[in-house]
Amino acid sequence: MESFILKSKEFLLDLFFPKFCFGCKKEGGYLCEDCLATIGVLESQFCPGCQKRLLDGRVCPACKKFIKLNGLYFAAPYKNNLIKKLITQFKYEPFVKELRETLAHLIITYLELCDKKESDFSEFYLIPVPLEIKRLKWRGFNQSEEIGKELIKFLKIPLVSDVLYKIKETPPQMKLSAEARIENIKGAFLVKNREKIIGRKILLIDDVYTTGSTMQECARVLKESGAKEIWGVAVARE
């Protein structure tokens, strides 16, 4: 009965508020198959340290002592105008919160292209990069957590949002240089309930990976609190 009510609600919403592709304006969804093909979902990855091309997304041996992430998965390049449009409309007013499904689908499409299966992530927890409380109140939701909620439907792993917190208000990273971003984000995150992550493998999810300073700082505090491995997951990489 609940499933029937949900489907009926979705039908009525689509009937009175139809969705249109952000690329070609075709009715039916926010990203049609033809426009998805133009994005170029990547079939290989790069080390988040030195940019060396690696098929499995891992950090190369030369970067291990500098990079806190064990590796990085990202679905598409942020320089793609359609990707920018989708993420911007998701994060900024007027918010299209439903785009969480489209953005999560991009990550899932990438993982499937890499032949990644549900079983490959069975030992992982999914943790979203948190927002500072003022930013969270302004937006009304954490974009990373919303994407994560959709992603766990594919991965079948727990979404843990009560471990990593942002405790310091920081200027937007996009306005800063790479060096300034590292200093800006230092000491911004705190781990609570650390018993949940001791010895655990973690997928750390965010919408965009730019210089990596935010994810690296999150990975640092998580590892210092006992996490075994930290892999980054993002919709796009700049």
N, C-alpha and C positions, 0 to 999 in steps of 0.2 A: 504493500500500500504506500509506504514512504517513498519507494522508488518511483511509483506511478505519479505521485504528487510532484516529485522533483522534476520528472520528465515533462509533466504538464506545465510546470512553471517555466522551464527552459523554452518550451515551445511557444508560450505566450510572449515571453521576452523577445525571442527571435522574430515573432510575428509583428510586434508593435515597435520594437527597437532593433531592427536588423543590423548585423555586423557587416562591415566593409573592410576589405583588405587595405592595409596601410600603404601597400605598394601600388596596386593597379585599380583600387576602388571596386573590385569585383565583390558582389554580395555573397555572404556565406560564412565569413570568418575574418579574423584580423590579419592573417597571413596565408594566402592561397599557395597551392603547391608550386605554381609557376614562379611566384616571387621568392618562395623558399629556395628554389633552385638557383636563383641569381645571387643569393647571399654567399654561397660557397662555404657551407659548413665544413670545417676542416677535417681531413682524414689523417692528420698527423699533428704533433704538438711540438712545443719548444720549451727547453729548460727555462724556468723563470729567472735564472741567474744570468747566463751568458748568451741566451737565445739559440744555443745549439739545437738543431733539429733532432727530436727524439720521438720514436713512434709510439711510445707508451706514456709520454707526459712526465717521465721522471726527471729529477734533478740530476745533472751529469756529475760524475765523481769529483771533477775539479771545483764544483760550486758547493759541495756539501757543507763545508765548514763556514760558508758565508750565508747560505740560504736555509731558513728554518722549515720551509715546506719540503715535504718529500717529493712533491710533484704537483703539476697543475693541469687540469682539464679545462678547456674553454671551447665553446661551440663555434665562434665566428670572430672575424676581425672587427673591432669597433669602428674602423675607418669606413666601413660600409654604411652608406647614408640611411638605408632602410633599418639597419640595426640601431643606429643612433636615434632614429625617429621612434621606434618601438620602445626603447628604454626610456627616452625622454618623456614620452607620453605616459608611461607607467609611473614615473617618479615625480613628475611635476604637474601642477594644475593646468587644466582640469584632469585629474587623475583618471586613468582607465585601468582600474584595478584588475579587471578580467584578463589583462595582458599577461598576468602571471602564468596562465596556462600556455600561452603562445611561447613565452620565453623559456619555460621549463621544457616545452616540446623541442625547442632548439637543442638544449643540452641532451635530452634523451635521444634525439636523432643522431647527434655526434657520437654518443656512447654506443649506439647500435652500429654505426659505421665502423667503429673501432672493435666491434665484436665483443663488447662488454656486456655481461649478463648480470642478472639479479644476484646470482651466487657469488660473483666477484666482489660484492660489497656486503656480504652477509655479516662480517665482523665489524662493520663500521657504524658510527653514529653520525648523523648529519647535524651540524651546528651552523646557524646563520651568523654572519658578521653583524653585531648589534648596532643599534643607533643610540645616540645620546638622547636622554629623555625629552629634551626640548624639541629636538628634530622629530622624534617619534610622535609627539603630540601634534606638531604642525601637519605632518603627513597623514597621521591616523593609522599607519601601518608601517612595518619594517619590510621593505621591498625584498630583501634577501630571504626573510622568513616566509613570505608569501610564495616565492618561487620554490622554496624548499618544501612547502606543504604539497605542492604539485609533484615535485620530483620524487618524494618518498612513495608515491603511488606506484612508481616504476621500480624503484630500488628496494622497496619493502623493508626499510630500516627505520629506526626511531629518529624523529626530529627532536633534538634536545635544545630548548631555548632558555633554560634556567641555570646555565653554567657560565656563559661568557657575557659580560656586561661592559658597556662603554660608560665610564665614570667621569670623563672630562669632555667638556664642550670644546670643539676644535673648529677653526675656520675650514671651509670647504677645501678639500684636497686639490680640486681641479684648478684652483687659482694659484697654486704654489709650484715652485720648481721641484725637481726630483729630490734634491738635497733637503729643501725646506719641508717636504712631505714627511721625510723620515723623522725630523726633529718634532714636527707638529703632532705626530701620532704617538710619540713615546709616552709611556705611562698612562695611556688613554683607556686601557682595558683591564678588567679585573675578573678573576675566576672565582666563582662560588660553587658550592656543592662538588668540590673536586673529587670526592670519592666516586662520582659517576663516571669519571674519565680516566682514572688511573689504569694504565696498561691498555687503554683503548686506542683503536684506529678511528680517525676522524676525517670526515669530509667537511671542509669549511667552505660555505657557499656565500658568494657575493654576486652582484649583478655585473660589475665591470672590474677587470684587473688592469690597472694602468702601470704604475711603477712597482706595484706589489707591496708598498710600505705598510698599508693597512693589514693585508693578509699576513705579512711577515711578522708584524707586531702581535697579531692575534695568535699566530702559530707559536711565537716565542713564549707567551704567558701560558698557553695550553700545555706546551711541552714541559715547562718549568713546574707545572702542576701535576705532571705525571702521565700525560698522554703519550702513547707509543709512536704513532705516526700521524702526520697532518698532511692531507692532500687538498689542494685548493680546487674549487669548481666555480666557474664563472660563465655567464652567458657570452661575454665578449672580452677580448683583450685588446688594449690600445697599442 
